[in-house]
Amino acid sequence: MPLFSFPPQMLRPDAERLELVQPRLIRLLYLVLGAVLLVVLVRAMEGFSWLSFMFALVIGLAVLQEDRWSFDMRKREIRRRSGFIFFHRSWALDLSELTSVELLGDASQLSSDDPQYRALAGTGKGRSALGLVLADGRNLTLSVLPAARKEALAERGKAIAELCGLPYVES
């Protein structure tokens, strides 16, 4: 099982909401690795320098990065939010635009009309993808992980399908 491939963390703030977020373990990993590398860099350069400052800034931004999918039954919407604290991008879809939740056993089957397709370039065999099928036939990918993590994606997919009252499909 790949060492650094964590499925999105599933949160249930209440009975009518479900969120998929970047796992806290990833943030902790960024923070610990960043701190270790910063200490090594400061020692190698015999003091704090501009390079050390820039490195600390980049690690800080990585720790503060947000990647969230929210499924809200009260608002009848799915919201995607990604970015850095105040500099984030957010958009929403009405639940009526969805037809099903789909788990692809082979992520190389991802459709090129998927908005996430470019960001996920290079994914292929040996990887599974969890996504939403829209009423117009397009797909929207939520997460891509190694096939060894397929069950974790299935668990999240089934929870989303149940909450939204949609069919869950594995292919």
C-alpha positions as CSV (number, residue, x, y, z in Angstrom):
1,M,0.0,0.0,0.0
2,P,1.5,3.4,-1.0
3,L,2.9,5.2,2.0
4,F,1.6,8.8,1.3
5,S,-1.8,8.2,-0.3
6,F,-4.4,9.1,2.2
7,P,-8.1,9.1,1.3
8,P,-10.0,12.3,2.0
9,Q,-11.2,12.6,5.6
10,M,-15.0,12.3,5.9
11,L,-16.6,14.6,8.4
12,R,-20.3,14.6,9.4
13,P,-20.9,18.0,11.0
14,D,-24.6,17.0,11.4
15,A,-27.1,14.6,9.9
16,E,-27.7,16.7,6.8
17,R,-24.1,17.5,5.9
18,L,-21.1,15.5,4.8
19,E,-17.7,16.9,4.0
20,L,-14.6,15.4,2.3
21,V,-11.5,17.3,3.5
22,Q,-7.7,17.0,3.2
23,P,-6.7,14.7,6.1
24,R,-5.1,16.3,9.1
25,L,-2.3,13.8,8.8
26,I,-1.2,15.5,5.5
27,R,-1.0,18.9,7.2
28,L,0.9,17.4,10.1
29,L,3.3,15.7,7.6
30,Y,3.9,19.0,5.8
31,L,4.5,20.7,9.1
32,V,7.0,18.1,10.4
33,L,8.9,17.6,7.2
34,G,9.0,21.4,6.7
35,A,10.3,22.0,10.2
36,V,13.0,19.3,9.8
37,L,14.1,20.7,6.4
38,L,14.0,24.3,7.7
39,V,16.3,23.3,10.7
40,V,18.7,21.6,8.3
41,L,18.7,24.6,5.9
42,V,19.3,27.1,8.8
43,R,22.2,25.0,10.1
44,A,23.7,24.5,6.6
45,M,23.6,28.2,5.9
46,E,24.8,29.1,9.4
47,G,21.8,31.2,10.3
48,F,18.5,32.3,9.1
49,S,18.6,33.7,5.5
50,W,16.2,34.9,2.8
51,L,16.2,31.4,1.4
52,S,15.2,30.0,4.9
53,F,12.5,32.6,5.1
54,M,11.1,31.8,1.7
55,F,11.2,28.1,2.5
56,A,9.3,28.7,5.7
57,L,6.7,30.8,3.8
58,V,6.1,28.0,1.3
59,I,5.7,25.4,4.0
60,G,3.3,27.6,5.9
61,L,1.2,28.0,2.8
62,A,1.2,24.2,2.2
63,V,0.0,23.7,5.8
64,L,-2.8,26.3,5.4
65,Q,-4.0,24.9,2.0
66,E,-7.7,23.9,1.9
67,D,-9.3,21.2,-0.2
68,R,-13.0,20.6,0.7
69,W,-16.1,19.1,-0.9
70,S,-19.3,19.8,1.1
71,F,-22.6,18.0,0.5
72,D,-25.4,20.0,2.2
73,M,-28.9,18.7,2.2
74,R,-30.4,21.8,3.8
75,K,-29.1,24.1,1.0
76,R,-29.5,21.2,-1.6
77,E,-26.0,21.9,-2.9
78,I,-22.6,20.5,-3.4
79,R,-19.8,23.0,-2.8
80,R,-16.1,22.7,-3.8
81,R,-13.7,25.0,-2.0
82,S,-9.9,25.0,-2.5
83,G,-7.0,27.4,-2.0
84,F,-5.3,29.2,0.9
85,I,-7.3,30.6,3.7
86,F,-8.6,34.0,2.3
87,F,-7.4,33.3,-1.2
88,H,-9.7,30.4,-2.0
89,R,-11.9,29.5,-4.9
90,S,-15.4,28.2,-4.3
91,W,-18.3,27.1,-6.5
92,A,-21.5,25.1,-6.0
93,L,-23.8,22.7,-7.9
94,D,-27.4,22.1,-7.2
95,L,-28.1,18.6,-6.1
96,S,-30.7,18.2,-8.9
97,E,-27.7,18.3,-11.3
98,L,-26.5,14.9,-10.0
99,T,-27.6,11.4,-11.2
100,S,-25.2,9.1,-9.3
101,V,-22.0,8.6,-7.4
102,E,-19.5,6.4,-9.2
103,L,-16.4,4.6,-8.2
104,L,-14.1,3.7,-11.2
105,G,-11.8,0.8,-10.5
106,D,-9.5,2.1,-13.3
107,A,-8.8,5.8,-13.1
108,S,-7.5,5.8,-16.7
109,Q,-11.2,5.8,-17.7
110,L,-11.6,9.4,-16.5
111,S,-13.4,11.5,-19.0
112,S,-11.5,14.4,-20.6
113,D,-14.6,16.6,-20.0
114,D,-14.1,16.3,-16.3
115,P,-13.0,19.7,-14.8
116,Q,-10.5,17.9,-12.6
117,Y,-9.0,16.0,-15.6
118,R,-6.1,18.3,-16.2
119,A,-5.1,18.4,-12.5
120,L,-5.3,14.6,-12.4
121,A,-3.2,14.1,-15.6
122,G,-1.0,11.1,-15.4
123,T,-3.5,9.0,-13.4
124,G,-4.0,5.7,-14.9
125,K,-4.0,2.0,-14.3
126,G,-3.5,0.9,-10.7
127,R,-5.6,3.8,-9.4
128,S,-9.3,4.2,-8.5
129,A,-11.4,7.3,-8.8
130,L,-14.5,8.5,-6.9
131,G,-16.7,10.9,-8.8
132,L,-20.2,12.3,-9.4
133,V,-22.1,11.8,-12.6
134,L,-24.0,14.9,-13.7
135,A,-27.4,15.0,-15.4
136,D,-25.8,16.2,-18.7
137,G,-23.5,13.2,-18.8
138,R,-20.4,14.9,-17.6
139,N,-18.3,13.6,-14.7
140,L,-16.8,15.4,-11.7
141,T,-14.0,13.6,-9.9
142,L,-13.7,14.0,-6.1
143,S,-10.6,11.9,-5.4
144,V,-8.1,9.6,-7.1
145,L,-6.1,7.1,-5.1
146,P,-4.1,3.9,-5.7
147,A,-6.3,0.9,-6.2
148,A,-5.2,-0.4,-2.8
149,R,-7.3,2.4,-1.2
150,K,-10.4,1.5,-3.3
151,E,-12.4,0.4,-0.2
152,A,-11.8,3.8,1.5
153,L,-13.1,5.5,-1.6
154,A,-16.1,3.1,-1.7
155,E,-17.0,3.9,1.9
156,R,-17.0,7.6,1.1
157,G,-18.9,7.1,-2.1
158,K,-21.6,5.1,-0.4
159,A,-22.0,7.7,2.4
160,I,-22.4,10.5,-0.2
161,A,-24.9,8.5,-2.2
162,E,-27.0,7.6,0.9
163,L,-27.0,11.2,2.1
164,C,-28.0,12.6,-1.3
165,G,-30.4,9.9,-2.2
166,L,-28.5,8.9,-5.3
167,P,-27.5,5.5,-6.7
168,Y,-24.0,4.3,-6.0
169,V,-22.3,2.6,-9.0
170,E,-19.0,0.7,-9.1
171,S,-17.4,0.1,-12.5
